[in-house]
Amino acid sequence: MNEGYLLTAIIAMTAVTWLPRMLPLMLVRRRIENVFIRSFLYYVPYAVLAAMTIPAIFFATSSIWSALAGLVVALVLGWYRRSLLTVALG
């Protein structure tokens, strides 16, 4: 792999990861008043966490049934507001 390609790849990866994170911070200087946008931004971390966690649960074991049992146990423990450590151990 030549050095020009590597440098170009690093710059491209920097652009696609840095720009979406920094542009909103640089462009939006005032408080966001729109209720829809505020509620959307409020739920984004939960949606991203669920999108990363749910597939990982199903591919963590070789059996779909044990993965489903673990998901159900975690949901029940979370519903009863147990600690994160308890839910993860469950």
Secondary structure, DSSP 8 states (H G I E B T S, - for coil): --HHHHHHHHHHHHHHHHHHHHHHHHH--S----HHHHHHHHHHHHHHHHHHHHHHHHTSSS-HHHHHHHHHHHHHHHHTT--HHHHHH-
